[in-house]
Amino acid sequence: MTSVPPGLILIAGGMLLPLLRGRVRALAVLGLPLATLALVWAVPVGASSTLPFLGWELAPVHGTVTGRLFATIFSITAFAAGLFALPRARPLELAAALVYAGGAVGVTLAGDVVTLFVFWELMAVASTTVIWASDQPGAWSASMRYLLIHLLGGMLLMAGLAAHVAGTGSVAFQAFPTEGIARWLILAGFLVNAGAPPFSAWIADAYPEASPSGMVFLSAFTTKAAVYALLVGFPGTGVLVPIGLYMVFYGIIYALLENDMRRILAYSIVNQVGFMVTGIGIGTEMALNGAASHAFAHIIYKALLLMSAGSVLHATGRRKCTELGGLFRSMPATTVCGAVGALAISSFPFTSGFVSKSMVSQAAVDEHAMVVWFLLAAASAGVFLHAGIKFPWFVFFQRDSGLRPPDPPAPMRAAMWLFAALSVAIGLVPGPLYALLPHAVTYEPYTVPHVVAYLQLLLFAGLAFFVMLPLMRRTETIALDLDWIYRRPLAVLARDMAQRIDRSRRAAERTGQIAWARLASGLFQAYGPGGALGRTRPTGTMLLWVVLLLGAFVILHFSQSG
């Protein structure tokens, strides 16, 4: 079984899922991720299966420490998100989500770039279907824009991988050469999926249009699979540091401006991935451990936050902060779980974020990159402002909106409690997580100076929030994102091209009609009743022509014979 990609279990199960009904379907949704997790851990580190393909030796299953870490959390998240989705998700969404999760697991265990690309593109198709399956009014348009962005990313990645294989003759998925156009094309393809500039806006544009459960699936796989690919292919690439820092502050600024609770959390995904990209760019063992552990922890607490937001949307049908408030009275379980997720994303001590994200900051200190450290510290305060306080305050604790919805059904609550417990357990006992990281961990998060410094940072950020609370209150406004710069011109260009094509089609139709009319007229003139070829002739005239032609033939024949 170690030669079978574990992700295929989820993919095959997802394709068969629409044929199942009732408890059998629920059992498949929950059992397939657990079976995949068992298969992931059955692959020994260093083991590799081979498959001949067009003269190359592919490695569809290649065991690595980093790959096991990401495959593990992908499988766990597929289970928890499936549990959360059971009460309301459509069969199409569940099927696509399992295929999507299987593609992500396949990426993490791919030992060659061909297998990587196949699973990568499968993720793009399946994730688009997850958005399609939503009942949100803007889902179709958002999914089309989402698909276009990922087709662009896939095209860049395909071109880079083809150039890489042609230039090196190797299909192995490992750190790519430090120069050449292929390297930059591959890097660009990975960064598109990570939500890097200038295409960061696709996350906030598409993810909030998925269903409450669909967004939980979407938050876990695409951007984190890209983080994994960057960890393997581009560790220590210096250009990733400024890109990551841009993502960090981009996410903070737009999340603070946003009124939609799910768009706040979507921008927060970009922000948190920025920390990981920065760590990969620093490239030391401490930084790479920090990026990997932060990806693991982030998947859990971000899913937890989105589950709480999805529960609110499920119960109230509302998603704007200005329409919510006071929900802690009737949704206590959702409130507690959302608060745990908010503390974890803020790196509050004794939560998973504290023991993972701070490793990236420590790596900046070790490399004497004080500007990077200062920016990451400022960003940590910004995270507490928008996700740690703004989201729970305006959704659960601000002035009473009069809404009294109950907590969601038991499976949704169970999924939230599971991830809340994991967020706290990892924060209290980080050793098991550290044991899964790609390099030996010598970092001790719980030192007095470190804990005090973070508490000071978070408490003063909280004080600033409440002092500036009137400025933090959102109104019914729309924040234009940077995608406006290319979406508007492209829309104008598309309309212009459509008009030109329509004019060309009409002109071609007119030309064809004129040509056909002339042809019909000519045929009528020639073969019609009055035409030269259509008039009747006497039989004698026709016989005369036959005799003349026969005579001419005989004369020519004998003249050539003589």
C-alpha positions as CSV (number, residue, x, y, z in Angstrom):
1,M,0.0,0.0,0.0
2,T,3.0,2.4,0.4
3,S,3.2,2.5,-3.4
4,V,-0.3,3.9,-3.7
5,P,-0.6,7.7,-3.3
6,P,-2.7,8.1,-0.1
7,G,-4.6,11.1,-1.7
8,L,-6.1,8.7,-4.2
9,I,-8.3,7.3,-1.4
10,L,-9.9,10.7,-0.9
11,I,-10.1,11.3,-4.7
12,A,-11.8,8.0,-5.5
13,G,-14.1,8.3,-2.5
14,G,-15.1,11.8,-3.5
15,M,-16.0,10.7,-7.0
16,L,-18.1,7.8,-5.7
17,L,-19.7,9.9,-2.9
18,P,-22.8,11.1,-4.9
19,L,-23.8,7.4,-5.3
20,L,-24.0,7.0,-1.5
21,R,-26.9,7.9,0.7
22,G,-27.6,8.6,4.4
23,R,-25.3,7.1,7.0
24,V,-23.1,5.4,4.4
25,R,-22.3,8.8,2.9
26,A,-21.6,10.3,6.3
27,L,-19.4,7.3,7.2
28,A,-17.4,7.8,3.9
29,V,-17.0,11.6,4.6
30,L,-15.5,10.9,8.0
31,G,-13.8,7.6,7.3
32,L,-11.9,8.4,4.1
33,P,-9.8,11.2,5.7
34,L,-8.9,8.8,8.6
35,A,-7.9,6.1,6.2
36,T,-5.8,8.6,4.3
37,L,-4.1,9.6,7.5
38,A,-3.2,6.0,8.3
39,L,-1.8,5.5,4.8
40,V,0.3,8.7,5.2
41,W,1.9,7.4,8.3
42,A,2.5,4.0,6.6
43,V,4.9,5.7,4.2
44,P,8.4,5.6,5.7
45,V,10.5,8.7,5.5
46,G,12.9,8.2,2.6
47,A,10.8,5.6,0.9
48,S,9.8,6.2,-2.7
49,S,7.7,4.3,-5.2
50,T,8.6,4.6,-8.9
51,L,6.5,4.6,-12.0
52,P,8.0,4.7,-15.6
53,F,6.4,7.4,-17.8
54,L,7.7,8.5,-21.2
55,G,11.3,7.6,-20.3
56,W,11.2,9.2,-16.9
57,E,11.0,7.6,-13.5
58,L,8.2,9.2,-11.6
59,A,7.9,9.0,-7.8
60,P,4.1,9.4,-7.1
61,V,4.8,8.6,-3.4
62,H,7.9,10.0,-1.7
63,G,8.1,10.0,2.1
64,T,9.7,13.2,3.6
65,V,9.4,14.7,7.1
66,T,7.9,18.0,5.7
67,G,5.5,16.1,3.4
68,R,4.3,13.9,6.3
69,L,3.6,17.0,8.4
70,F,1.5,18.7,5.8
71,A,-0.3,15.5,4.7
72,T,-1.1,14.9,8.3
73,I,-2.8,18.2,8.9
74,F,-4.6,18.1,5.5
75,S,-6.1,14.7,6.5
76,I,-7.1,15.9,9.9
77,T,-8.7,19.0,8.5
78,A,-10.6,17.0,5.8
79,F,-12.1,15.0,8.7
80,A,-13.0,18.0,10.8
81,A,-14.3,20.0,7.9
82,G,-16.3,17.0,6.7
83,L,-17.8,16.7,10.2
84,F,-18.7,20.4,10.2
85,A,-20.3,20.1,6.7
86,L,-22.5,17.0,7.4
87,P,-25.6,18.9,8.5
88,R,-26.0,21.1,5.5
89,A,-23.5,20.6,2.7
90,R,-24.7,19.5,-0.7
91,P,-23.4,16.2,-2.0
92,L,-21.6,18.0,-4.8
93,E,-19.7,20.1,-2.3
94,L,-18.7,17.1,-0.2
95,A,-17.6,15.2,-3.2
96,A,-15.5,18.1,-4.6
97,A,-14.1,18.8,-1.1
98,L,-12.8,15.2,-0.7
99,V,-11.2,15.3,-4.2
100,Y,-9.7,18.7,-3.3
101,A,-8.3,17.3,-0.1
102,G,-6.9,14.3,-1.9
103,G,-5.2,16.5,-4.4
104,A,-3.5,18.5,-1.5
105,V,-2.3,15.2,0.1
106,G,-1.0,14.1,-3.3
107,V,1.0,17.3,-3.7
108,T,2.7,16.8,-0.3
109,L,3.8,13.3,-1.1
110,A,4.8,13.9,-4.7
111,G,8.4,13.1,-5.4
112,D,8.4,14.4,-9.0
113,V,7.2,17.5,-10.8
114,V,4.8,15.6,-13.1
115,T,2.9,14.1,-10.2
116,L,3.0,17.4,-8.4
117,F,1.5,19.2,-11.4
118,V,-1.3,16.7,-11.9
119,F,-2.4,16.9,-8.3
120,W,-1.9,20.7,-8.3
121,E,-4.3,21.2,-11.2
122,L,-6.8,18.7,-9.8
123,M,-6.9,20.9,-6.7
124,A,-7.8,23.9,-8.9
125,V,-10.7,22.1,-10.6
126,A,-12.0,20.6,-7.3
127,S,-11.8,23.9,-5.4
128,T,-13.6,25.7,-8.1
129,T,-16.4,23.1,-7.9
130,V,-16.5,23.7,-4.1
131,I,-17.3,27.3,-4.8
132,W,-19.8,26.4,-7.5
133,A,-21.7,24.2,-5.1
134,S,-22.4,27.2,-2.8
135,D,-25.9,28.8,-2.5
136,Q,-24.4,32.3,-2.1
137,P,-25.6,34.7,-4.8
138,G,-22.1,35.7,-6.0
139,A,-20.7,32.2,-6.1
140,W,-20.8,31.7,-9.9
141,S,-19.0,34.9,-10.8
142,A,-16.5,34.5,-8.1
143,S,-15.7,31.0,-9.1
144,M,-15.1,32.1,-12.7
145,R,-12.6,34.7,-11.6
146,Y,-11.1,32.2,-9.2
147,L,-10.7,29.7,-12.0
148,L,-9.1,32.3,-14.4
149,I,-6.5,33.1,-11.7
150,H,-5.6,29.5,-11.1
151,L,-5.5,28.8,-14.8
152,L,-2.9,31.6,-15.1
153,G,-0.9,30.1,-12.2
154,G,-1.1,26.6,-13.7
155,M,0.1,28.0,-17.0
156,L,3.1,29.7,-15.4
157,L,3.9,26.5,-13.4
158,M,3.6,24.3,-16.4
159,A,5.9,26.5,-18.5
160,G,8.4,26.6,-15.7
161,L,8.4,22.9,-15.1
162,A,8.7,22.1,-18.8
163,A,11.7,24.4,-19.1
164,H,13.2,22.9,-16.0
165,V,12.9,19.3,-17.2
166,A,14.2,20.2,-20.6
167,G,17.1,22.0,-19.2
168,T,18.1,19.6,-16.4
169,G,16.7,16.3,-17.6
170,S,15.4,15.7,-14.1
171,V,11.8,15.4,-12.9
172,A,12.7,15.2,-9.2
173,F,10.8,17.6,-7.0
174,Q,13.5,19.2,-4.9
175,A,15.1,22.6,-4.4
176,F,15.2,24.2,-7.9
177,P,18.4,25.8,-9.4
178,T,19.2,29.3,-8.3
179,E,19.1,30.8,-11.8
180,G,17.3,30.6,-15.1
181,I,13.9,31.6,-16.4
182,A,12.4,28.2,-15.4
183,R,13.1,29.0,-11.7
184,W,11.2,32.3,-11.9
185,L,8.2,30.8,-13.8
186,I,7.9,28.0,-11.2
187,L,8.2,30.5,-8.3
188,A,5.5,32.6,-9.9
189,G,3.2,29.6,-10.3
190,F,3.6,28.7,-6.6
191,L,3.1,32.3,-5.5
192,V,-0.2,32.7,-7.3
193,N,-1.6,29.9,-5.2
194,A,-0.1,31.4,-2.1
195,G,-2.0,34.6,-2.7
196,A,1.1,36.8,-3.3
197,P,1.0,40.2,-5.0
198,P,-0.4,41.2,-7.4
199,F,-3.0,38.4,-7.2
200,S,-3.7,38.4,-3.4
201,A,-7.3,39.6,-3.9
202,W,-8.6,36.3,-5.3
203,I,-8.7,34.8,-1.8
204,A,-11.0,37.5,-0.4
205,D,-13.0,37.6,-3.6
206,A,-13.7,33.9,-3.9
207,Y,-13.6,32.2,-0.5
208,P,-16.4,34.2,1.2
209,E,-18.8,33.2,-1.6
210,A,-18.4,29.5,-0.7
211,S,-20.9,27.9,1.7
212,P,-20.1,28.0,5.4
213,S,-18.5,24.6,5.2
214,G,-17.0,25.1,1.8
215,M,-14.8,28.0,3.0
216,V,-13.4,25.8,5.8
217,F,-12.1,23.4,3.1
218,L,-10.9,26.2,0.9
219,S,-8.9,27.9,3.7
220,A,-6.8,24.8,4.4
221,F,-5.5,23.4,1.2
222,T,-4.6,25.7,-1.7
223,T,-2.5,28.3,0.1
224,K,-0.8,25.8,2.4
225,A,0.0,23.4,-0.5
226,A,1.7,26.4,-2.0
227,V,3.6,27.0,1.2
228,Y,4.7,23.4,1.2
229,A,5.9,23.7,-2.4
230,L,7.9,26.9,-1.5
231,L,9.4,25.1,1.5
232,V,10.7,22.3,-0.8
233,G,11.5,24.2,-3.9
234,F,12.7,27.7,-2.8
235,P,14.1,27.7,0.8
236,G,16.2,30.7,1.5
237,T,15.1,32.6,-1.6
238,G,15.7,36.2,-0.5
239,V,13.0,37.7,-2.7
240,L,10.4,35.9,-0.6
241,V,11.1,38.1,2.5
242,P,9.7,41.4,1.0
243,I,6.9,39.4,-0.7
244,G,5.9,37.9,2.6
245,L,6.1,41.2,4.5
246,Y,3.9,42.8,1.8
247,M,1.3,40.0,2.3
248,V,1.4,40.4,6.1
249,F,0.5,44.1,6.0
250,Y,-1.8,43.9,3.0
251,G,-3.9,41.4,4.9
252,I,-4.0,43.5,8.0
253,I,-5.0,46.8,6.2
254,Y,-7.8,45.3,4.2
255,A,-9.1,43.2,7.1
256,L,-9.3,46.4,9.2
257,L,-11.3,48.1,6.4
258,E,-13.7,45.2,5.8
259,N,-17.2,44.9,7.1
260,D,-18.0,41.3,6.0
261,M,-16.9,38.9,8.8
262,R,-15.8,36.2,6.3
263,R,-13.9,38.6,4.1
264,I,-12.1,39.7,7.3
265,L,-11.0,36.2,7.9
266,A,-10.1,35.7,4.2
267,Y,-7.8,38.7,4.2
268,S,-6.3,37.2,7.4
269,I,-5.4,34.1,5.4
270,V,-3.2,36.3,3.2
271,N,-1.7,37.9,6.3
272,Q,-0.8,34.6,8.0
273,V,0.6,33.0,4.8
274,G,2.8,36.1,4.6
275,F,4.5,35.1,7.9
276,M,5.2,31.7,6.4
277,V,6.5,33.1,3.1
278,T,8.8,35.4,5.1
279,G,10.2,32.5,7.1
280,I,10.9,30.5,3.9
281,G,12.7,33.5,2.5
282,I,14.9,33.8,5.6
283,G,15.7,30.1,5.0
284,T,17.5,29.1,8.2
285,E,16.5,25.9,10.0
286,M,14.7,27.9,12.6
287,A,12.8,29.9,10.0
288,L,11.8,26.8,8.0
289,N,10.7,25.1,11.2
290,G,8.7,28.2,12.0
291,A,7.0,28.4,8.6
292,A,6.1,24.7,8.7
293,S,4.8,24.7,12.2
294,H,2.9,27.9,11.7
295,A,1.2,26.4,8.6
296,F,0.2,23.4,10.7
297,A,-1.2,25.6,13.5
298,H,-2.7,28.1,11.2
299,I,-4.8,25.5,9.3
300,I,-6.3,24.5,12.7
301,Y,-7.1,27.9,14.1
302,K,-8.2,29.4,10.8
303,A,-10.6,26.6,10.2
304,L,-11.9,27.1,13.8
305,L,-12.5,30.8,13.1
306,L,-14.2,30.1,9.9
307,M,-16.3,27.4,11.5
308,S,-17.5,30.0,14.1
309,A,-18.2,32.5,11.3
310,G,-19.9,29.8,9.2
311,S,-22.1,28.8,12.2
312,V,-23.2,32.4,12.5
313,L,-24.0,32.6,8.8
314,H,-25.8,29.3,9.0
315,A,-27.9,30.4,12.0
316,T,-28.6,34.0,11.0
317,G,-28.1,34.2,7.2
318,R,-26.1,37.4,7.9
319,R,-22.4,38.1,7.4
320,K,-21.8,41.8,7.9
321,C,-20.5,43.0,11.2
322,T,-22.9,45.9,11.1
323,E,-25.8,43.4,11.2
324,L,-24.5,41.3,14.0
325,G,-23.7,41.6,17.7
326,G,-24.7,40.2,21.1
327,L,-24.7,36.6,19.8
328,F,-22.8,35.4,22.9
329,R,-26.2,35.3,24.6
330,S,-27.6,32.5,22.4
331,M,-24.5,31.0,20.8
332,P,-22.2,30.3,23.8
333,A,-20.3,27.4,22.2
334,T,-19.7,29.2,19.0
335,T,-18.5,32.3,20.9
336,V,-16.0,30.3,23.0
337,C,-14.6,28.4,20.0
338,G,-14.4,31.7,18.0
339,A,-12.6,33.3,21.0
340,V,-10.1,30.4,21.2
341,G,-9.4,30.8,17.4
342,A,-9.0,34.5,17.8
343,L,-6.4,34.1,20.6
344,A,-4.5,31.4,18.7
345,I,-4.2,33.6,15.5
346,S,-3.0,36.4,17.8
347,S,-0.2,34.2,19.1
348,F,-1.6,34.5,22.7
349,P,0.5,32.5,25.1
350,F,-0.6,28.9,25.7
351,T,-2.2,28.7,22.2
352,S,-0.8,27.1,19.1
353,G,0.0,30.4,17.4
354,F,2.3,31.4,20.2
355,V,4.6,28.3,19.8
356,S,4.7,28.4,16.0
357,K,4.7,32.0,14.6
358,S,7.2,33.3,17.1
359,M,9.8,30.9,15.6
360,V,9.8,33.1,12.4
361,S,10.5,36.2,14.5
362,Q,13.2,34.4,16.4
363,A,14.9,33.4,13.1
364,A,14.9,37.1,12.1
365,V,16.6,37.9,15.4
366,D,19.2,35.1,14.9
367,E,20.0,36.5,11.4
368,H,20.3,40.1,12.8
369,A,17.5,41.2,10.4
370,M,16.1,43.7,12.9
371,V,13.9,45.5,10.3
372,V,12.2,42.2,9.5
373,W,11.8,41.5,13.2
374,F,10.3,44.9,13.9
375,L,7.9,44.6,11.0
376,L,6.8,41.1,12.1
377,A,6.2,42.4,15.7
378,A,4.1,45.3,14.4
379,A,2.2,42.8,12.2
380,S,1.5,40.6,15.3
381,A,-0.2,43.6,16.9
382,G,-2.1,44.2,13.7
383,V,-3.3,40.6,13.7
384,F,-4.6,41.0,17.2
385,L,-6.5,44.1,16.1
386,H,-8.4,42.6,13.1
387,A,-8.7,38.9,13.9
388,G,-8.1,38.7,17.6
389,I,-10.5,41.5,18.7
390,K,-12.4,42.9,15.7
391,F,-13.9,39.7,14.5
392,P,-15.2,38.3,17.9
393,W,-16.1,41.8,19.2
394,F,-18.3,42.9,16.4
395,V,-19.8,39.5,15.8
396,F,-20.4,38.3,19.3
397,F,-20.0,41.1,21.8
398,Q,-20.9,44.5,20.4
399,R,-24.2,46.2,20.9
400,D,-27.1,43.7,20.9
401,S,-28.5,43.2,17.4
402,G,-31.6,41.5,18.8
403,L,-30.8,38.2,17.1
404,R,-31.2,35.1,19.2
405,P,-30.1,32.2,17.0
406,P,-29.1,28.9,18.7
407,D,-25.7,27.2,18.4
408,P,-25.4,25.0,15.3
409,P,-26.2,21.3,15.1
410,A,-24.1,18.8,17.1
411,P,-21.7,17.8,14.3
412,M,-20.8,21.4,13.7
413,R,-20.2,22.0,17.4
414,A,-18.1,18.8,17.6
415,A,-15.9,20.0,14.8
416,M,-15.3,23.3,16.5
417,W,-14.6,21.8,19.9
418,L,-12.1,19.4,18.3
419,F,-10.1,22.2,16.7
420,A,-10.4,24.4,19.8
421,A,-8.9,21.6,21.9
422,L,-6.1,21.1,19.4
423,S,-5.3,24.8,19.4
424,V,-4.9,24.8,23.1
425,A,-3.2,21.5,23.4
426,I,-0.5,22.4,20.9
427,G,0.0,25.7,22.8
428,L,0.3,23.9,26.1
429,V,2.4,21.0,24.9
430,P,4.3,21.9,21.7
431,G,6.7,19.0,21.8
432,P,4.6,16.6,19.6
433,L,4.4,19.3,16.9
434,Y,8.0,20.1,17.1
435,A,8.9,16.4,16.7
436,L,7.2,16.5,13.3
437,L,9.2,19.5,11.9
438,P,11.8,19.1,9.2
439,H,14.8,20.1,11.4
440,A,15.7,19.5,15.0
441,V,14.1,22.1,17.3
442,T,16.1,23.9,19.9
443,Y,13.6,26.7,20.4
444,E,12.0,27.3,23.8
445,P,8.9,29.5,23.5
446,Y,8.0,29.8,27.1
447,T,10.7,32.0,28.5
448,V,9.8,34.9,30.8
449,P,11.0,37.7,28.5
450,H,9.3,36.1,25.5
451,V,5.9,35.7,27.3
452,V,6.0,39.1,28.9
453,A,7.0,40.8,25.6
454,Y,4.1,39.2,23.8
455,L,1.6,39.9,26.5
456,Q,2.7,43.6,26.5
457,L,2.3,43.7,22.7
458,L,-1.1,42.2,22.7
459,L,-2.5,44.1,25.7
460,F,-1.4,47.5,24.2
461,A,-2.9,46.5,20.9
462,G,-6.1,45.7,22.6
463,L,-6.0,49.0,24.4
464,A,-5.5,50.8,21.1
465,F,-8.5,49.0,19.6
466,F,-10.9,50.1,22.3
467,V,-9.5,53.7,22.4
468,M,-10.1,53.9,18.7
469,L,-13.3,51.9,18.7
470,P,-15.3,54.7,16.9
471,L,-12.8,54.5,14.0
472,M,-13.0,50.7,14.0
473,R,-16.7,50.5,13.5
474,R,-17.5,49.7,9.9
475,T,-20.1,51.2,7.7
476,E,-21.9,50.0,4.5
477,T,-18.9,50.7,2.3
478,I,-16.9,48.8,-0.3
479,A,-13.1,48.6,-0.1
480,L,-11.6,48.5,-3.5
481,D,-8.9,46.0,-3.7
482,L,-5.8,46.0,-5.9
483,D,-7.4,43.6,-8.3
484,W,-9.5,46.6,-9.5
485,I,-6.3,47.8,-11.3
486,Y,-6.4,44.8,-13.7
487,R,-10.0,43.6,-13.4
488,R,-11.5,46.9,-14.7
489,P,-9.1,47.2,-17.8
490,L,-9.6,43.5,-18.5
491,A,-13.3,43.9,-18.4
492,V,-13.2,46.8,-20.8
493,L,-10.9,44.9,-23.0
494,A,-13.1,41.9,-22.9
495,R,-16.2,43.9,-23.8
496,D,-14.3,45.6,-26.6
497,M,-13.1,42.3,-28.0
498,A,-16.6,40.9,-27.8
499,Q,-18.0,43.9,-29.7
500,R,-15.3,43.5,-32.4
501,I,-15.9,39.8,-32.7
502,D,-19.7,40.5,-33.0
503,R,-19.1,43.1,-35.7
504,S,-16.7,40.8,-37.6
505,R,-19.3,38.0,-37.3
506,R,-22.1,40.3,-38.7
507,A,-19.8,41.4,-41.5
508,A,-18.9,37.8,-42.4
509,E,-22.6,36.9,-42.4
510,R,-23.4,39.8,-44.7
511,T,-20.5,38.9,-47.0
512,G,-21.6,35.3,-47.1
513,Q,-25.2,36.3,-47.8
514,I,-24.1,38.5,-50.7
515,A,-21.8,35.8,-52.1
516,W,-24.5,33.2,-51.8
517,A,-27.0,35.5,-53.5
518,R,-24.6,36.1,-56.4
519,L,-23.9,32.4,-56.8
520,A,-27.6,31.6,-56.8
521,S,-28.3,34.3,-59.3
522,G,-25.5,33.0,-61.6
523,L,-26.7,29.5,-61.4
524,F,-30.3,30.6,-62.1
525,Q,-29.1,32.6,-65.1
526,A,-27.2,29.6,-66.5
527,Y,-29.6,26.8,-65.6
528,G,-32.9,28.6,-65.2
529,P,-35.7,28.3,-67.8
530,G,-34.2,31.2,-69.8
531,G,-30.5,30.3,-69.2
532,A,-28.1,29.2,-71.8
533,L,-27.8,25.7,-70.3
534,G,-31.4,25.4,-69.4
535,R,-33.1,26.0,-72.8
536,T,-34.4,23.0,-74.8
537,R,-32.6,22.1,-78.0
538,P,-33.8,20.1,-81.1
539,T,-32.6,16.4,-81.2
540,G,-31.0,17.0,-84.5
541,T,-28.8,19.7,-83.1
542,M,-27.6,17.5,-80.3
543,L,-26.9,14.6,-82.8
544,L,-24.9,17.0,-85.0
545,W,-22.7,18.0,-82.0
546,V,-22.1,14.3,-81.1
547,V,-21.1,13.5,-84.7
548,L,-18.7,16.5,-84.8
549,L,-17.1,15.5,-81.5
550,L,-16.7,11.9,-82.6
551,G,-15.2,12.9,-85.9
552,A,-12.7,15.2,-84.2
553,F,-11.8,12.4,-81.8
554,V,-11.2,10.0,-84.7
555,I,-9.1,12.5,-86.6
556,L,-6.9,13.2,-83.6
557,H,-6.5,9.5,-82.8
558,F,-5.3,8.6,-86.4
559,S,-3.1,11.6,-86.7
560,Q,-1.2,10.6,-83.5
561,S,-1.0,7.0,-84.7
562,G,0.5,8.0,-88.0
